[in-house]
Amino acid sequence: MDDVAAVSPTPRGLLARFLNGAGVELGPGHHPMPIPFPGVSVRYVDRWQPEENLALFTNLEDGASFPRPDIVANLDVDRLSALADESQDFVIASHLLEHLANPLAQLEDIQRVLKPGAVVVVFLPDRRFTFDRKRSATPIAHLVAEHRDRVTVVSDEHIEDYLRKTDVWDPSWTLEQQREQFELNRQRSIHVHCWSEDEFLPVLEHTIVEMGMRWELLDAVFNDDVPDRFEFGFVLRRSTVPANPRVMADRLRLSWQVLASKSREDAEAARQIARIRALPGFPVMERAWRVQRRLRRRVTWVPGGR
Ligand SMILES: C[S@@+](CC[C@H](N)C(=O)[O-])C[C@H]1O[C@@H](n2cnc3c(N)ncnc32)[C@H](O)[C@@H]1O
């Protein structure tokens, strides 16, 4: 593929430039990651076949289609046991970790299957801009307890918290109806946990300092870069550099903060430009500048020059 127009400059398209070689996408749903660059082969891992997904999600727009998984796995139970250590050039986990009963265990297994120097591309919803806006951020201690207890099932308590705070819970449900709702939502998979972009950074630091994972941050997009601000995403490389975990975590935090502040500055500049363009006299001024620029070019033009 050599057509630059085919490479989408969307946040997902931008981070997809780090995908190279052969890897897996976990939980592609009906929005698999775009792969606009050549030289990439992806296998899909999901717990449901397309027909099962369509039966569970009857509210989807017509024509929604799910790629057939190459590996069927319930990641809460099986994790990535189908994949050998250090076998993947990349892993994609887009809007997946928040659905899992034990996200730290999943991150651990992602690191295990990545070759040294290989990357994981993660996208997560930012809870402040989704139906999670009334829910609290999942504290790191909560994740640590789930990891310690080797949790493999999403509990009724998590589902009830989700249903109540997203205004789905109906107080008139009988106990039987409540049980049905728990089961249905366990199958459909809910946002078991949620974070904003700033709240997820300590999770990454924890995986390095306390769990011995070795991540370098290659790039990130933040909610300011995304229409409706509903998600953020980042690319981590399984580091090949021997470094003290605290140093590695500090580097990651600083890189994250630098990229986040650039994203906020760019968004603020775009808002200022939009405000100026909306001023009543702007179209007249813009026409005048264009004429001025054209005249200036004519005056400085030298025959034979550039
Ligand atoms: C919200 S969809 C994400 C779709 C797409 N990746 C995106 O970014 O929009 C969540 C995906 O994770 C999968 N998933 C959720 N829990 C899972 C589990 N325990 N095991 C395997 N797949 C799971 C779902 O089947 C679905 O494909």
The ligand as a MOL file (V3000), in Angstrom:
LIG
                    3D

  0  0  0     0  0            999 V3000
M  V30 BEGIN CTAB
M  V30 COUNTS 27 29 0 0 0
M  V30 BEGIN ATOM
M  V30 1 C -16.3020 -2.9490 23.8010 0
M  V30 2 S -15.7530 -4.2760 22.8460 0 CHG=1
M  V30 3 C -14.2970 -3.5400 22.1320 0
M  V30 4 C -14.3930 -3.5300 20.6430 0
M  V30 5 C -13.2170 -2.8910 19.9130 0
M  V30 6 N -11.9550 -3.4910 20.2810 0
M  V30 7 C -13.1720 -1.3960 20.1280 0
M  V30 8 O -12.1010 -0.8630 20.4350 0
M  V30 9 O -14.1920 -0.7180 19.9490 0 CHG=-1
M  V30 10 C -15.1020 -5.3950 24.0210 0
M  V30 11 C -14.5570 -6.6560 23.3870 0
M  V30 12 O -13.9190 -7.4340 24.3940 0
M  V30 13 C -14.3890 -8.7690 24.3410 0
M  V30 14 N -14.3560 -9.3240 25.6910 0
M  V30 15 C -14.9070 -8.8140 26.7970 0
M  V30 16 N -14.6750 -9.6150 27.8510 0
M  V30 17 C -13.9710 -10.6770 27.3710 0
M  V30 18 C -13.4450 -11.8460 27.9500 0
M  V30 19 N -13.6110 -12.1120 29.2380 0
M  V30 20 N -12.7850 -12.7020 27.1690 0
M  V30 21 C -12.5980 -12.4550 25.8430 0
M  V30 22 N -13.0810 -11.3710 25.2280 0
M  V30 23 C -13.7610 -10.4860 25.9940 0
M  V30 24 C -15.8160 -8.6340 23.8180 0
M  V30 25 O -16.3140 -9.8500 23.2890 0
M  V30 26 C -15.6300 -7.5380 22.7780 0
M  V30 27 O -15.1340 -8.0580 21.5810 0
M  V30 END ATOM
M  V30 BEGIN BOND
M  V30 1 1 1 2
M  V30 2 1 2 3
M  V30 3 1 2 10
M  V30 4 1 3 4
M  V30 5 1 4 5
M  V30 6 1 5 6
M  V30 7 1 5 7
M  V30 8 2 7 8
M  V30 9 1 7 9
M  V30 10 1 10 11
M  V30 11 1 11 12
M  V30 12 1 11 26
M  V30 13 1 12 13
M  V30 14 1 13 14
M  V30 15 1 13 24
M  V30 16 1 14 15
M  V30 17 1 14 23
M  V30 18 2 15 16
M  V30 19 1 16 17
M  V30 20 1 17 18
M  V30 21 2 17 23
M  V30 22 1 18 19
M  V30 23 2 18 20
M  V30 24 1 20 21
M  V30 25 2 21 22
M  V30 26 1 22 23
M  V30 27 1 24 25
M  V30 28 1 24 26
M  V30 29 1 26 27
M  V30 END BOND
M  V30 END CTAB
M  END
